[in-house]
Each structure stands twice: as C-alpha cells, then as structure tokens.
Amino acid sequence: MEVKPTYLGTMISLATVAFGLIAAGAWNKLIADVIAVFLKPGSGVVAELIYAVLVTILAIVVVNSLGKLAEREKAAK
C-alpha cells in the first residue's frame, strides 16, 4: 500500500500540533502553579490579570527569540 506524500505531510502536521497542545497545557499548568506560590488562592481577577500578563510576556519573548533564530538560520544558508 502506497502512502501519498500529502497524506503523510498532513499526519505529521497533525501530530506536531497535538504534541504542541500537550506541551502548552503542561507549561500552562507549571506557570499557573508558580504564580499560585506567590499569590493567595482566591485572589480572583487580580491573579488572573497577573497570570495573563506574565504568559503574554513569556509568549512574546519566546516568539521573538524563535524569529531571531529563524533569521540567523536563513542568513547562514
């Protein structure tokens, strides 16, 4: 049985996204637990705001770093 390249590419993409979501969930839990150490349980909206801001800053730093890495790789070729 022959597997079409487009089918294989789609399956690889789906598996990559699935593992990415699992990793994102794990990081989400870790970050939430670390923030909970510094904030009282039941802090409500303030705790959620702090969490959202920290996660946004982390996302910006990671995406920016990955973009710079991709630019360096492209320039090296």
VENPERA-V541229 format. One record per residue. N is the residue number from 1. RES is the residue in three letters. PSI is psi in whole degrees, -180 to 180 (NA if undefined). Layout:
BEGIN
n = {N,N}
res = {RES,RES}
psi = {PSI,PSI}
END
This chain:
BEGIN
n = {1,2,3,4,5,6,7,8,9,10,11,12,13,14,15,16,17,18,19,20,21,22,23,24,25,26,27,28,29,30,31,32,33,34,35,36,37,38,39,40,41,42,43,44,45,46,47,48,49,50,51,52,53,54,55,56,57,58,59,60,61,62,63,64,65,66,67,68,69,70,71,72,73,74,75,76,77}
res = {MET,GLU,VAL,LYS,PRO,THR,TYR,LEU,GLY,THR,MET,ILE,SER,LEU,ALA,THR,VAL,ALA,PHE,GLY,LEU,ILE,ALA,ALA,GLY,ALA,TRP,ASN,LYS,LEU,ILE,ALA,ASP,VAL,ILE,ALA,VAL,PHE,LEU,LYS,PRO,GLY,SER,GLY,VAL,VAL,ALA,GLU,LEU,ILE,TYR,ALA,VAL,LEU,VAL,THR,ILE,LEU,ALA,ILE,VAL,VAL,VAL,ASN,SER,LEU,GLY,LYS,LEU,ALA,GLU,ARG,GLU,LYS,ALA,ALA,LYS}
psi = {128,135,126,142,-36,-36,-46,-42,-40,-43,-39,-43,-44,-43,-39,-45,-42,-47,-33,-41,-39,-45,-40,-40,-40,-44,-39,-46,-44,-48,-42,-41,-39,-42,-37,-26,-36,-17,147,143,143,17,-14,-131,-38,-45,-41,-38,-46,-44,-47,-41,-46,-42,-39,-45,-45,-44,-42,-45,-45,-47,-40,-44,-43,-38,-43,-40,-43,-39,-42,-41,-41,-41,-30,-21,NA}
END
